[in-house]
């Protein structure tokens, strides 16, 4: 069984449109960035960002103290906004992070702890003494560990929902299904270790840039998505012929288990 020596990657080209901008808190360029309120999810970089602002206290004894207070207030505001953004992230076609946090105090505490540990990536000092702060947390690592450990279908294949559309919405745990709705790839097929480390799929907008992605090998399998399915439009339908080919090659190759899957969206 070929497992340790593999370098094969499944490369899925999905020429479907969706309501996501390439611009955000940072210049997204060709990255897939979803704007959510005061935050954004950069699906290409696997990070969730949010911005917060703070005003100087008029009762501060001096400018330095006022600026410090404004910076602290901005970071707290950014954390509140980031928590809201994180909870709105789609896990699969039906579920968002908030669905898990409201069902489990343990998961809610873990998510709040992850947000409290957010990294400050940019601080902007305004002329009026106010401060704006941008913070971020990775989608992979702790958040992925909290999410993937509670997906009901982890390790068990599931049928796709019947709803179909022409737009795709990125998610942490999307599925690839054939035209009959049978799952070809998803959480049931992956190694937990690889899923936590780099996510179940990666997302990109430009084919040439995608070829430089660390998930991509020299000769990736290229499969075209036909449409989307699922209530949230995150699951991707491929032809039965392509599905049969992937199932056949994946019997001896571990690229699916290693989450070597990249989705290209236009």
Number of C-alpha atoms within 10 A of each C-alpha: 8 9 12 8 9 12 17 21 23 23 24 21 21 24 17 16 12 14 10 17 16 16 17 18 17 13 10 15 13 17 21 26 30 22 20 19 13 15 25 25 28 26 21 21 16 18 17 26 30 31 26 24 21 23 20 21 17 9 8 13 9 10 13 12 14 18 22 19 18 22 25 18 21 23 25 18 18 28 25 17 21 30 21 19 22 27 19 17 21 21 23 24 25 16 18 19 23 21 15 20 19 12 10 13 11 13 20 19 12 17 23 18 14 17 24 16 13 20 13 16 10 13 17 12 15 11 7 9 17 21 24 21 24 24 24 23 23 20 24 20 16 16 20 22 18 20 21 20 12 13 17 11 12 17 14 11 16 18 12 23 15 10 11 17 16 14 20 25 20 29 25 27 23 24 28 21 25 21 15 12 18 17 22 24 25 25 26 19 19 21 17 21 14 15 23 21 17 19 26 30 25 24 23 23 21 16 16 9 11 21 17 11 15 8 22 19 16 10 12 18 16 14 18 17 23 17 20 28 24 21 17 23 24 25 29 33 26 22 17 16 10 16 20 13 13 18 14 11 11 16 11 12 21 23 19 23 22 26 28 26 24 25 23 21 24 17
